[in-house]
Amino acid sequence: MRIIIIGTAYPYRGGLAAYNERLAQQLLSEGHDTEILTFTLQYPGFLFPGKTQYTNGPAPEKVKITRVINSINPFNWIKTGLKIRQEKPDILLIKYWHPFMSPCFGTVASIAKKNKTTRIICIFDNVIPHEKSTIDRLLTKYFTGKIDGAVVMSWSVGDDLKKFRTEIPVIYNPHPLYDNYGSIMSREKALKILNLAPEYSYLLFFGFIRAYKGLDLLLEAFADKKLKAMKLKLIIAGEFYENDQPYRTLIEKLDIGNDVIFYDRFIKENEIPAFFSAADLVVQPYRSATQSGVTQIAYHFEKPMLVTDVGGLSEIVPHGKCGYVVKPEPQAIADAIEDLYINGRKVHLTKGATEEKAKFTWDKLTESIKLIYNEITR
């Protein structure tokens, strides 16, 4: 088939770009004529909370990426939609994550599908965003009205989609592995790269930092007396997408400054193996969630996880097999961390993560996309 993906890709950075690029590589490997149309402008600078939207790494291999989309220019949306309509791809795949993109993506899709050939399939990260605003529902309604089918990566996102569309084919397919971030390395090598002392055990909080990710809950848990008596360190690796001062004040108040190691910046792809290989446990203490790319990086590196029982996280991490599912409360988080070490669960949970990762392959996602397409066109 001829497939066009629209969304974030090189030279933009981050998980959205990595997802689209890896999906394109999988489709190409299966013989589909695939390309990505990405942004000339993704966000105006004042709307982007990080330091830069761009990567300084290399472009992905063998993937055609063309920068054509301006997220805030309606004339550009019309031009892009006409371009796709003329090219008549079988599928226009849209990776959707926020209502800000609804006018752009919805208009492009609406114009493109008028050729009566192209089917619009959306892969939803979220239908309703973590941080809501009053206009979100109207924007989401506009976009979802233009699609022909959808892939959701958690049942909770599927439930959200039903609030807008119930008559289109929808398939649940968990987020595939981020297997494009390098190989597992020895703990010793990882600690040496990060200049960390081998006599300590390390927990990892990874990814950009916003209130809904619950880092403050983890910090409060880490101050638990039982954990402070262990030789534990917490690695926080990621860029702040909000004011970092409340977290630093909390660390000072809890007197855990010597136990927390900050890498408060965007972590480059070639740095990721060291962070995950150094850690015993990847902790995601989220207050709200749908699914998480961090979970799929952890699976790739065969790491046990601690997640909170919110959104779709518990669907992906079976409690007791490859990690812990706990309430989003400091005490529950602290108790699970204590259990990992006191009861020697690391080997068992690592084995479980290694077994579970086999479920999250990219060919299963492409098969879901093809099933949706077949249902739409039959």
FIDOMI-755075 format. One record per residue: residue number from 1; residue in three letters; x, y, z of N, C-alpha, C in turn. Coordinates in steps of 0.1 Angstrom, whole numbers, plus 2048, in hexadecimal, padded with zeros to 3 digits. Example, Ala and Ser with C-alpha at 12.3 -4.5 7.8 and 13.67 -1.06 7.14 Angstrom:
! residues 2
1:ALA:884:7C7:84E:87B:7D3:84E:884:7DF:84E .
2:SER:880:7EA:847:889:7F5:847:881:800:84F .
***
This chain:
! residues 378
1:MET:808:7F4:800:800:800:800:809:80C:800 .
2:ARG:803:817:7FC:809:825:7FD:804:82B:80A .
3:ILE:80D:82E:813:809:833:820:811:840:823 .
4:ILE:80A:84B:827:810:857:82B:80D:859:83A .
5:ILE:817:85B:842:816:85F:850:817:86E:852 .
6:ILE:80E:874:859:811:882:85C:812:884:86B .
7:GLY:81C:88B:86F:81F:88D:87D:82E:891:880 .
8:THR:832:890:88C:83F:894:890:849:88A:88B .
9:ALA:854:88F:886:85F:887:881:86C:890:880 .
10:TYR:877:889:87D:883:891:87B:881:89D:872 .
11:PRO:886:8A9:876:890:8AC:880:88B:8AE:88E .
12:TYR:87E:8AB:890:879:8AD:89E:87D:8A1:8A6 .
13:ARG:87D:8A4:8B3:882:89A:8BD:877:893:8C5 .
14:GLY:87B:889:8CD:871:884:8D6:86A:877:8D2 .
15:GLY:861:872:8DB:85B:866:8D9:851:865:8CE .
16:LEU:84A:870:8CB:841:871:8C0:848:86F:8B2 .
17:ALA:854:875:8B1:85C:874:8A5:861:866:8A4 .
18:ALA:866:860:8AF:86C:853:8AF:861:849:8AB .
19:TYR:855:84A:8B0:84A:841:8AD:847:841:89E .
20:ASN:845:84D:898:841:84E:88A:84C:849:881 .
21:GLU:859:84B:885:864:847:87D:865:837:87D .
22:ARG:864:832:889:864:823:88B:859:81C:884 .
23:LEU:84D:822:884:841:81D:87D:844:81D:86E .
24:ALA:849:828:869:84C:829:85B:856:81E:857 .
25:GLN:860:81C:85F:86A:811:85C:864:804:85B .
26:GLN:85A:801:864:854:7F4:864:84B:7F2:858 .
27:LEU:844:7FD:854:83B:7FC:848:844:7FA:83C .
28:LEU:84F:801:83B:858:7FF:830:85E:7F1:82F .
29:SER:861:7EC:83B:866:7DE:83B:85C:7D4:836 .
30:GLU:84F:7D7:837:844:7CE:832:840:7D1:824 .
31:GLY:848:7DA:81D:846:7DC:80F:83C:7E8:80C .
32:HIS:838:7EF:815:82F:7FB:813:836:807:80F .
33:ASP:831:80E:805:837:81B:801:833:825:80B .
34:THR:83D:829:813:83A:831:81F:842:83E:820 .
35:GLU:83C:849:824:844:855:827:83D:85D:832 .
36:ILE:845:866:838:83F:86E:843:83F:87C:83E .
37:LEU:834:883:840:833:892:83E:833:898:84C .
38:THR:83E:89F:84F:83F:8A5:85C:83E:8B5:85B .
39:PHE:841:8BB:866:83F:8CA:867:84A:8D2:862 .
40:THR:846:8DE:85C:850:8E9:85B:84F:8F1:868 .
41:LEU:843:8F1:86E:841:8F7:87B:837:8EE:883 .
42:GLN:83C:8E9:88E:834:8E0:897:82D:8E8:8A1 .
43:TYR:834:8EF:8A9:82F:8F8:8B3:835:906:8B2 .
44:PRO:82E:911:8B3:835:91E:8B5:83D:91D:8C1 .
45:GLY:849:924:8C1:852:923:8CC:84D:925:8DA .
46:PHE:843:92F:8DA:83E:933:8E8:835:928:8ED .
47:LEU:830:91F:8E5:827:914:8EA:82F:908:8EE .
48:PHE:83C:907:8EA:843:8FB:8ED:84A:8FC:8FB .
49:PRO:848:8F3:904:84D:8F5:912:85C:8F1:913 .
50:GLY:861:8E9:90A:86F:8E5:90B:879:8EF:905 .
51:LYS:886:8EC:905:890:8F5:900:891:8F5:8F1 .
52:THR:88F:8EA:8EB:88F:8EA:8DC:886:8DE:8D7 .
53:GLN:880:8E0:8CC:878:8D5:8C6:880:8CC:8BD .
54:TYR:88D:8D0:8BB:895:8C9:8B0:8A0:8C0:8B6 .
55:THR:8A3:8B5:8AF:8AE:8AC:8B2:8BA:8B0:8AB .
56:ASN:8C6:8AD:8B1:8D2:8AF:8AA:8D8:8A2:8A5 .
57:GLY:8D0:897:8A6:8D4:88A:8A2:8D2:888:893 .
58:PRO:8D5:87C:88E:8D4:879:880:8C5:876:87C .
59:ALA:8C2:877:86F:8B5:873:86A:8B4:864:86B .
60:PRO:8A8:85F:86C:8A6:850:86C:8A9:84B:85E .
61:GLU:8AE:83E:85E:8B3:838:851:8A7:834:849 .
62:LYS:8A8:836:83C:89F:830:832:890:835:833 .
63:VAL:88E:840:83A:880:845:83B:880:853:834 .
64:LYS:876:854:82B:874:861:824:86C:86A:82D .
65:ILE:872:876:831:86B:87F:839:86B:88D:832 .
66:THR:85F:893:830:85E:8A0:829:858:8AA:833 .
67:ARG:85E:8B5:834:858:8BF:83D:84F:8C8:835 .
68:VAL:842:8C7:837:838:8CF:830:82D:8D5:838 .
69:ILE:82B:8D1:845:81F:8D5:84C:822:8E0:856 .
70:ASN:81A:8EA:855:81A:8F5:85F:80E:8F4:868 .
71:SER:810:8F2:874:804:8EE:87D:7FB:8FA:880 .
72:ILE:7FF:906:87C:7F6:912:87F:7F2:91A:873 .
73:ASN:7F5:915:867:7F2:91C:85B:7E7:915:853 .
74:PRO:7DB:919:853:7D0:913:84C:7D2:911:83D .
75:PHE:7D9:91B:837:7DC:919:828:7E5:90D:826 .
76:ASN:7EE:90B:82F:7F7:900:82E:7F0:8F3:82F .
77:TRP:7E6:8F2:839:7DE:8E6:83A:7D7:8E2:82D .
78:ILE:7D1:8ED:827:7CA:8EA:81A:7D4:8E5:810 .
79:LYS:7DF:8EB:80F:7E9:8E7:805:7EE:8D9:807 .
80:THR:7F0:8D6:814:7F5:8C8:818:7EA:8BE:815 .
81:GLY:7DD:8C1:818:7D2:8B8:815:7D1:8B6:807 .
82:LEU:7D2:8C0:7FE:7D1:8BF:7F0:7DC:8B6:7EA .
83:LYS:7E8:8B8:7F0:7F4:8B0:7EC:7F1:8A1:7EE .
84:ILE:7EC:89E:7FA:7E9:890:7FD:7DE:88A:7F5 .
85:ARG:7D4:893:7F3:7C8:88E:7EB:7CD:88B:7DD .
86:GLN:7D6:892:7D7:7DA:890:7CA:7E3:883:7C9 .
87:GLU:7EB:881:7D4:7F4:875:7D4:7EC:868:7D6 .
88:LYS:7E0:869:7DC:7D7:85D:7DE:7DE:851:7E5 .
89:PRO:7E4:854:7F1:7E9:848:7F9:7DD:840:7FD .
90:ASP:7DF:833:800:7D5:82A:805:7D1:82F:813 .
91:ILE:7DB:832:81B:7D9:835:829:7E0:842:82D .
92:LEU:7D9:84B:833:7E0:857:83A:7E0:854:849 .
93:LEU:7EB:851:84E:7ED:84E:85D:7F0:85B:864 .
94:ILE:7E8:85D:86F:7EB:869:877:7ED:865:885 .
95:LYS:7F8:869:88B:7FC:867:899:7F7:873:8A1 .
96:TYR:7EC:871:8A9:7E6:87C:8B0:7E8:87C:8BF .
97:TRP:7EC:888:8C4:7EF:889:8D2:7E9:894:8D9 .
98:HIS:7E4:89F:8D2:7E0:8AB:8D9:7D6:8B3:8D1 .
99:PRO:7CB:8B8:8D7:7C2:8C0:8CF:7C7:8CC:8C7 .
100:PHE:7D3:8D1:8CC:7D9:8DC:8C4:7DB:8D8:8B5 .
101:MET:7DD:8CB:8B3:7DF:8C7:8A5:7D2:8C4:89D .
102:SER:7C7:8C5:8A4:7BA:8C1:89E:7B7:8C9:891 .
103:PRO:7B7:8D7:892:7B4:8DE:886:7BD:8DB:87A .
104:CYS:7CA:8D9:87C:7D3:8D6:871:7D0:8C8:86C .
105:PHE:7D1:8BE:875:7CF:8B0:871:7C1:8AE:86B .
106:GLY:7B7:8B3:871:7AA:8B1:86D:7A7:8B7:85F .
107:THR:7AD:8C3:85C:7AB:8C9:84F:7B2:8C1:844 .
108:VAL:7BF:8BD:847:7C6:8B6:83D:7BF:8A9:83A .
109:ALA:7BA:8A2:844:7B3:895:842:7A6:897:83A .
110:SER:79F:8A1:83E:792:8A4:837:794:8A6:828 .
111:ILE:79E:8AE:824:7A1:8B0:816:7A6:8A4:80F .
112:ALA:7B0:89D:816:7B6:891:810:7AD:886:80C .
113:LYS:7A3:884:815:79A:878:813:790:87A:808 .
114:LYS:78F:887:803:785:889:7F8:789:883:7EB .
115:ASN:795:87D:7EA:798:875:7DE:791:868:7DD .
116:LYS:78A:864:7E8:783:858:7E9:78C:84B:7E9 .
117:THR:798:84D:7EA:7A2:842:7EB:7A9:841:7F8 .
118:THR:7AD:84D:7FE:7B5:84D:80A:7AC:84B:816 .
119:ARG:7B0:842:81F:7A9:840:82C:7B1:846:837 .
120:ILE:7AB:84C:840:7B1:853:84B:7B1:84A:858 .
121:ILE:7BD:846:85C:7BE:83E:868:7C6:845:872 .
122:CYS:7C1:847:87E:7C8:84E:889:7CE:845:893 .
123:ILE:7DA:847:898:7E0:840:8A3:7DF:84B:8AF .
124:PHE:7D7:848:8B9:7D5:851:8C3:7DF:84F:8CF .
125:ASP:7E6:859:8D3:7ED:859:8E0:7E3:85C:8EA .
126:ASN:7DC:867:8E8:7D1:86C:8F1:7C6:871:8E8 .
127:VAL:7BA:870:8ED:7AE:876:8E7:7AC:883:8EF .
128:ILE:7AC:882:8FC:7AA:88D:905:7B8:88F:90C .
129:PRO:7BE:89B:90B:7CB:89D:910:7CC:89D:920 .
130:HIS:7D8:89B:925:7DB:89A:933:7D7:8A8:93A .
131:GLU:7DB:8B3:933:7D8:8C0:938:7CE:8C7:930 .
132:LYS:7C1:8C7:935:7B6:8CA:92D:7B3:8D9:92C .
133:SER:7AD:8DD:921:7A8:8EB:920:79A:8EB:91B .
134:THR:793:8F6:91B:785:8F6:918:782:8F4:909 .
135:ILE:78B:8F7:901:789:8F5:8F2:78C:8E7:8ED .
136:ASP:792:8DF:8F6:797:8D2:8F1:78C:8C9:8EB .
137:ARG:781:8C9:8F1:776:8C0:8EC:772:8C4:8DE .
138:LEU:770:8D1:8DB:76D:8D6:8CE:777:8D2:8C3 .
139:LEU:784:8D4:8C7:78F:8D1:8BE:78F:8C2:8BB .
140:THR:78E:8BA:8C6:78F:8AB:8C4:783:8A6:8BC .
141:LYS:777:8AC:8BE:76B:8A8:8B6:76E:8AB:8A7 .
142:TYR:774:8B6:8A4:777:8BA:896:780:8AF:890 .
143:PHE:78B:8AC:897:794:8A2:891:78E:894:890 .
144:THR:789:88F:89A:784:882:89A:779:880:890 .
145:GLY:772:88A:88C:768:88A:882:76D:887:874 .
146:LYS:77A:888:872:780:887:865:787:879:863 .
147:ILE:788:871:86D:78F:864:86C:786:859:868 .
148:ASP:78C:84E:862:784:842:85E:786:836:867 .
149:GLY:791:837:86F:794:82C:878:79F:830:882 .
150:ALA:7A1:828:88C:7AB:82C:896:7B2:820:89D .
151:VAL:7BE:823:8A1:7C5:81A:8AA:7C7:821:8B8 .
152:VAL:7C3:81B:8C3:7C5:820:8D0:7CF:818:8D7 .
153:MET:7D7:81E:8DF:7E2:817:8E6:7DF:813:8F4 .
154:SER:7D3:817:8F9:7CE:813:906:7BF:813:905 .
155:TRP:7B9:80B:90E:7AA:80A:90E:7A4:817:913 .
156:SER:7AB:81E:91B:7A6:82B:920:7A5:835:915 .
157:VAL:7AE:835:90C:7AD:83E:900:7A2:83A:8F7 .
158:GLY:7A0:82C:8F6:794:827:8EE:787:82C:8F4 .
159:ASP:786:82C:901:77A:831:908:778:840:905 .
160:ASP:783:848:905:782:856:902:77E:858:8F4 .
161:LEU:782:850:8EA:77F:852:8DC:770:84F:8DA .
162:LYS:76A:846:8E2:75C:843:8E1:753:84F:8E4 .
163:LYS:758:859:8EB:751:865:8EE:74F:86D:8E2 .
164:PHE:757:86A:8D7:756:872:8CB:752:86A:8BF .
165:ARG:756:85D:8BE:753:855:8B3:750:846:8B8 .
166:THR:746:840:8B3:743:833:8B7:741:82A:8AB .
167:GLU:740:82F:89F:73D:828:893:749:824:88B .
168:ILE:755:828:88E:761:825:886:768:819:88C .
169:PRO:770:811:884:777:806:889:783:80B:892 .
170:VAL:784:805:89E:78F:809:8A7:795:7FC:8AC .
171:ILE:7A3:7FC:8AC:7AA:7F1:8B1:7B3:7F5:8BC .
172:TYR:7B3:7ED:8C7:7BD:7EF:8D2:7CA:7E9:8CE .
173:ASN:7D5:7F0:8CE:7E2:7EB:8CC:7EC:7F2:8D5 .
174:PRO:7F2:7EB:8DF:7FB:7F2:8E8:807:7F9:8E0 .
175:HIS:80C:803:8E6:818:80A:8E1:823:800:8DF .
176:PRO:829:7FF:8D3:834:7F5:8D1:840:7FA:8D8 .
177:LEU:84A:7F0:8D8:857:7F3:8DE:85E:7FE:8D7 .
178:TYR:865:807:8DF:86F:810:8D9:87C:808:8D8 .
179:ASP:87D:800:8CD:889:7F8:8CC:894:7FE:8C3 .
180:ASN:892:80B:8C1:89B:813:8B9:8A4:81C:8C1 .
181:TYR:8A5:819:8CE:8AD:821:8D7:8BA:81A:8DC .
182:GLY:8BF:811:8D4:8CC:80A:8D7:8C9:7FE:8DF .
183:SER:8D4:7F7:8E3:8D4:7EA:8E9:8D6:7EB:8F8 .
184:ILE:8D2:7E0:8FF:8D5:7DF:90D:8E4:7DE:90F .
185:MET:8E9:7E5:91A:8F7:7E4:91D:8F8:7E0:92C .
186:SER:904:7DC:930:906:7D7:93D:904:7E3:947 .
187:ARG:900:7DF:953:8FE:7E9:95E:90B:7F0:960 .
188:GLU:916:7E9:960:923:7EF:963:927:7FA:958 .
189:LYS:924:7F6:94C:927:800:941:91E:80C:942 .
190:ALA:911:80A:945:908:815:946:90C:81F:951 .
191:LEU:90F:819:95D:913:821:968:920:829:965 .
192:LYS:929:823:95E:935:82A:95A:933:836:951 .
193:ILE:92A:834:947:926:83E:93E:920:84A:945 .
194:LEU:917:847:94F:910:851:956:918:856:962 .
195:ASN:924:850:965:92C:854:970:925:853:97D .
196:LEU:91E:847:97F:917:844:98B:91E:839:993 .
197:ALA:91D:83A:9A0:924:831:9A9:91D:823:9A9 .
198:PRO:925:818:9A7:91F:80B:9A6:919:805:9B3 .
199:GLU:91D:80B:9BF:918:805:9CB:909:809:9CE .
200:TYR:903:812:9C6:8F5:816:9C8:8EC:80F:9BE .
201:SER:8E0:80D:9C2:8D5:809:9B8:8CE:815:9B3 .
202:TYR:8C9:815:9A6:8C4:820:9A0:8B5:81E:99B .
203:LEU:8AD:828:99E:89F:828:998:89F:833:98D .
204:LEU:897:832:983:897:83B:978:889:841:976 .
205:PHE:888:84F:976:87D:856:971:881:85C:964 .
206:PHE:87B:859:959:880:85D:94C:875:865:944 .
207:GLY:879:86F:93D:870:876:934:86D:884:939 .
208:PHE:867:88C:930:864:89A:934:85B:89B:940 .
209:ILE:85D:8A6:947:856:8A7:955:84B:8B1:954 .
210:ARG:83F:8AC:958:833:8B4:959:82B:8AF:965 .
211:ALA:822:8B7:96A:81B:8B4:977:814:8A6:976 .
212:TYR:80E:8A3:96B:806:896:96A:80F:88A:96B .
213:LYS:81C:88C:96A:825:880:96B:829:87C:979 .
214:GLY:825:885:983:826:881:991:834:87F:997 .
215:LEU:83E:887:991:84B:886:997:84B:88A:9A6 .
216:ASP:843:893:9AA:842:897:9B8:83E:88B:9C1 .
217:LEU:835:882:9BC:831:876:9C3:83D:86D:9C5 .
218:LEU:845:86B:9BB:851:863:9BC:85B:869:9C6 .
219:LEU:85D:876:9C5:866:87C:9CF:862:87A:9DD .
220:GLU:855:87B:9E0:850:879:9ED:852:86B:9F1 .
221:ALA:84F:862:9E8:852:853:9EB:860:851:9EE .
222:PHE:869:857:9E7:877:855:9E8:87D:859:9F6 .
223:ALA:875:862:9FC:879:867:A09:874:85E:A15 .
224:ASP:86E:853:A11:869:849:A1B:876:844:A23 .
225:LYS:874:843:A30:87F:83F:A39:885:831:A35 .
226:LYS:87D:828:A30:882:81B:A2D:88B:81B:A20 .
227:LEU:887:824:A17:88F:825:A0B:89C:82D:A0D .
228:LYS:89B:837:A16:8A7:83F:A19:8B1:836:A20 .
229:ALA:8AD:82C:A26:8B7:823:A2D:8BE:819:A23 .
230:MET:8B9:819:A17:8BF:810:A0C:8C9:819:A04 .
231:LYS:8D1:812:9FD:8DB:819:9F4:8D5:81B:9E6 .
232:LEU:8CB:825:9E6:8C4:827:9DA:8C6:836:9D5 .
233:LYS:8C6:837:9C8:8C6:844:9C2:8BB:845:9B7 .
234:LEU:8B5:851:9B6:8AB:853:9AC:8B1:85C:9A1 .
235:ILE:8B1:856:994:8B5:85E:988:8A8:864:982 .
236:ILE:8A9:871:980:89E:879:979:8A4:87E:96C .
237:ALA:8A0:877:961:8A6:87A:954:89C:880:94B .
238:GLY:89C:88D:949:892:892:940:891:8A1:942 .
239:GLU:88B:8A8:938:88A:8B6:938:87D:8BB:93F .
240:PHE:87F:8C6:947:873:8CB:94D:86B:8D3:943 .
241:TYR:85E:8D0:942:854:8D7:93A:84C:8E0:942 .
242:GLU:851:8E3:94E:84A:8ED:957:855:8F1:961 .
243:ASN:851:8FA:96A:85A:900:973:860:8F5:97C .
244:ASP:86D:8F4:97D:874:8E9:984:875:8ED:993 .
245:GLN:873:8F9:997:876:8FD:9A5:86D:8F6:9AF .
246:PRO:860:8F3:9AD:859:8EC:9B7:85F:8DE:9BA .
247:TYR:864:8D7:9B0:86A:8CA:9B2:877:8CC:9BA .
248:ARG:87F:8D5:9B7:88C:8D7:9BE:889:8DC:9CD .
249:THR:87F:8E4:9CF:87B:8E7:9DC:877:8DB:9E4 .
250:LEU:86F:8D2:9DE:86A:8C6:9E4:876:8BD:9E8 .
251:ILE:87F:8BC:9DF:88B:8B4:9E2:893:8B9:9EE .
252:GLU:894:8C6:9EF:89B:8CC:9FA:893:8CA:A07 .
253:LYS:886:8CB:A06:87D:8CA:A12:87D:8BB:A17 .
254:LEU:87E:8B2:A0E:87E:8A3:A11:88C:89F:A15 .
255:ASP:896:8A7:A13:8A4:8A4:A16:8A9:897:A0F .
256:ILE:8A6:897:A02:8AB:88C:9F9:8B4:891:9EE .
257:GLY:8B9:89C:9F0:8C2:8A2:9E5:8CE:899:9E2 .
258:ASN:8D3:892:9EB:8DF:889:9E9:8DB:87C:9E2 .
259:ASP:8CE:87A:9E2:8C9:86D:9DC:8C2:86F:9CE .
260:VAL:8C2:87B:9C9:8BB:87D:9BC:8C6:883:9B3 .
261:ILE:8C6:87D:9A7:8D0:881:99D:8C8:886:991 .
262:PHE:8CA:893:98D:8C3:899:982:8CB:899:975 .
263:TYR:8C5:895:96B:8C9:897:95D:8BE:89F:957 .
264:ASP:8BD:8AC:95B:8B1:8B4:957:8B3:8BA:949 .
265:ARG:8B2:8B2:93F:8B3:8B6:932:8AD:8AC:929 .
266:PHE:8AC:8AF:91C:8A7:8A5:913:8B2:89A:911 .
267:ILE:8AE:88E:912:8B7:882:911:8B8:87E:903 .
268:LYS:8C4:87E:8FD:8C5:87A:8EF:8C4:86B:8ED .
269:GLU:8C0:867:8E1:8BD:859:8DF:8C9:850:8E2 .
270:ASN:8D5:855:8DF:8E1:84C:8E1:8E5:84C:8F0 .
271:GLU:8DE:854:8F8:8E1:854:907:8D7:84A:90E .
272:ILE:8CC:847:908:8C1:83F:90E:8C6:832:913 .
273:PRO:8CE:82A:90C:8D1:81D:911:8D8:81D:91F .
274:ALA:8E1:827:921:8E8:828:92E:8DE:82A:93A .
275:PHE:8D4:833:938:8CB:836:943:8C3:82A:946 .
276:PHE:8BE:823:93C:8B5:817:93F:8BD:80B:944 .
277:SER:8C9:80A:93F:8D1:7FE:943:8D7:800:951 .
278:ALA:8D8:80C:956:8DD:80F:963:8D2:80C:96E .
279:ALA:8C6:80D:96A:8BB:80D:974:8B6:7FF:977 .
280:ASP:8B2:7FD:984:8AB:7F1:988:89C:7F1:985 .
281:LEU:896:7FD:986:888:7FF:985:885:80C:97E .
282:VAL:87C:80C:974:877:818:96E:86A:81C:974 .
283:VAL:869:828:979:85E:82D:981:856:837:97A .
284:GLN:849:835:978:83F:83E:972:834:841:97B .
285:PRO:835:84B:984:82C:84D:98E:820:857:98A .
286:TYR:81B:855:97E:812:85E:978:805:860:97F .
287:ARG:800:86C:97F:7F3:86F:984:7E8:86C:97A .
288:SER:7EB:86E:96D:7E2:86A:962:7EB:865:957 .
289:ALA:7E5:85D:94F:7EC:857:943:7E3:850:93A .
290:THR:7E7:84E:92E:7E0:846:924:7E9:83A:922 .
291:GLN:7F4:83C:91B:7FF:832:91A:80C:83A:91B .
292:SER:817:833:91A:824:83A:91C:82F:834:913 .
293:GLY:836:83C:90C:841:837:904:84C:833:90D .
294:VAL:84D:839:919:858:835:923:857:826:926 .
295:THR:84A:821:928:848:813:92B:84E:80A:920 .
296:GLN:84D:80F:914:852:806:909:861:807:907 .
297:ILE:867:812:90C:875:812:90C:87A:809:917 .
298:ALA:873:809:923:877:800:92E:876:7F1:929 .
299:TYR:86B:7EE:922:86A:7E0:91D:875:7DC:914 .
300:HIS:879:7E6:90B:884:7E3:902:891:7DF:90A .
301:PHE:893:7E7:915:89F:7E5:91D:89D:7DA:928 .
302:GLU:891:7D4:927:88E:7C9:931:88F:7CD:93F .
303:LYS:889:7D8:942:889:7DE:950:87B:7DD:956 .
304:PRO:87B:7D8:963:86F:7D9:96B:86A:7E7:96C .
305:MET:85D:7E9:96E:857:7F6:96F:84E:7F7:97B .
306:LEU:84D:803:980:843:807:98A:83A:811:983 .
307:VAL:82D:80E:982:824:818:97C:818:81A:985 .
308:THR:811:825:984:805:827:98C:7F9:822:984 .
309:ASP:7EF:81F:98C:7E2:81A:986:7D9:824:980 .
310:VAL:7DE:82B:976:7D7:835:96F:7D7:833:960 .
311:GLY:7CC:837:959:7CC:835:94B:7CF:827:946 .
312:GLY:7D8:826:93C:7DB:819:936:7E7:813:93B .
313:LEU:7EE:819:945:7FB:813:949:7FA:805:94F .
314:SER:7EF:802:957:7EE:7F5:95D:7EA:7EA:952 .
315:GLU:7E6:7EF:946:7E3:7E5:93B:7F0:7E0:936 .
316:ILE:7FB:7E7:937:808:7E4:930:811:7DD:93A .
317:VAL:810:7E0:947:81A:7DB:951:812:7D1:95A .
318:PRO:813:7C4:958:80C:7BB:961:812:7BB:96F .
319:HIS:80A:7BE:978:80F:7BF:986:814:7B2:98B .
320:GLY:820:7B2:990:827:7A6:996:82E:79E:98C .
321:LYS:82C:7A0:97F:833:799:975:840:7A0:970 .
322:CYS:83E:7AD:96C:849:7B5:967:84A:7C3:96E .
323:GLY:843:7C4:979:843:7D1:980:838:7D2:98A .
324:TYR:835:7DE:98E:82B:7E1:998:821:7EB:993 .
325:VAL:815:7E9:996:80A:7F3:993:804:7F7:9A1 .
326:VAL:806:804:9A4:802:809:9B1:7FA:815:9B0 .
327:LYS:7F3:819:9BB:7EC:826:9BC:7F6:831:9BA .
328:PRO:7F1:83D:9B4:7FA:848:9B3:7FB:850:9C0 .
329:GLU:801:849:9CA:803:84E:9D7:812:84B:9DC .
330:PRO:818:855:9E2:826:853:9E6:829:846:9EE .
331:GLN:820:842:9F8:822:836:A00:822:82A:9F7 .
332:ALA:818:829:9EE:817:81D:9E6:823:81C:9DD .
333:ILE:828:827:9D8:834:827:9D0:840:822:9D8 .
334:ALA:842:828:9E4:84D:824:9ED:84C:815:9F1 .
335:ASP:840:810:9F3:83F:802:9F7:843:7F8:9EC .
336:ALA:840:7FC:9DF:844:7F4:9D4:853:7F4:9D2 .
337:ILE:859:7FF:9D3:868:800:9D2:86F:7F8:9DD .
338:GLU:869:7F9:9E9:86F:7F1:9F4:86E:7E2:9F1 .
339:ASP:862:7DE:9EC:860:7D0:9E9:86A:7CB:9DE .
340:LEU:86D:7D3:9D4:877:7CF:9CA:884:7CA:9D0 .
341:TYR:889:7D2:9DA:896:7CF:9E0:895:7C5:9EC .
342:ILE:88C:7C7:9F4:88B:7BF:A01:888:7B1:9FD .
343:ASN:87F:7AF:9F3:87B:7A1:9F0:881:79C:9E3 .
344:GLY:88C:7A3:9DE:894:79E:9D3:88C:79B:9C7 .
345:ARG:883:7A4:9C2:87B:7A2:9B7:881:7A5:9A9 .
346:LYS:88D:7AB:9A9:893:7B0:99D:894:7A5:992 .
347:VAL:899:79A:995:89C:78F:98B:88E:78B:985 .
348:HIS:885:788:98E:878:783:98A:871:78E:981 .
349:LEU:871:79A:985:86A:7A5:97D:871:7A7:970 .
350:THR:87F:7A6:970:886:7A8:963:883:79D:95A .
351:LYS:882:791:95E:87E:786:956:870:788:950 .
352:GLY:867:78D:958:859:790:954:859:79A:949 .
353:ALA:861:7A5:94B:862:7B0:941:868:7AA:933 .
354:THR:871:7A2:934:877:79C:928:86D:794:921 .
355:GLU:865:78C:928:85A:784:921:84F:78D:91C .
356:GLU:84B:797:923:840:79F:91F:843:7A8:913 .
357:LYS:84F:7AC:911:853:7B5:906:84F:7AF:8F8 .
358:ALA:84E:7A1:8F8:84B:79B:8EB:83E:79F:8E5 .
359:LYS:835:7A4:8EE:827:7A8:8EA:827:7B5:8E2 .
360:PHE:832:7BD:8E3:831:7CA:8DE:83A:7CD:8D1 .
361:THR:837:7C6:8C7:83E:7C7:8BA:837:7D0:8B0 .
362:TRP:83F:7D6:8A7:83A:7DF:89E:832:7D8:893 .
363:ASP:834:7CC:890:82C:7C5:886:81E:7C3:88B .
364:LYS:81C:7C2:898:80E:7C1:89D:807:7CE:89B .
365:LEU:80E:7DA:89C:807:7E6:899:804:7E8:88B .
366:THR:80D:7E4:882:80A:7E5:873:7FE:7DC:86F .
367:GLU:7FE:7D0:876:7F3:7C7:873:7E5:7CD:878 .
368:SER:7E5:7D4:883:7D9:7DB:887:7D5:7E6:87D .
369:ILE:7DF:7ED:878:7DC:7F8:86E:7D5:7F2:862 .
370:LYS:7DB:7E6:85D:7D6:7E0:851:7C7:7DA:854 .
371:LEU:7C5:7D5:860:7B8:7D0:863:7AD:7DB:863 .
372:ILE:7B1:7E7:868:7A8:7F2:868:7A5:7F6:859 .
373:TYR:7B0:7F7:851:7AE:7FB:843:7A5:7F1:83C .
374:ASN:7A7:7E4:83F:79E:7DA:838:790:7DC:83C .
375:GLU:78E:7DF:849:780:7E1:84E:779:7ED:848 .
376:ILE:781:7F8:846:77C:804:840:778:802:832 .
377:THR:780:7FA:82A:77F:7F9:81C:777:7EE:817 .
378:ARG:773:7E5:820:76B:7D9:81B:75D:7DC:817 .
***
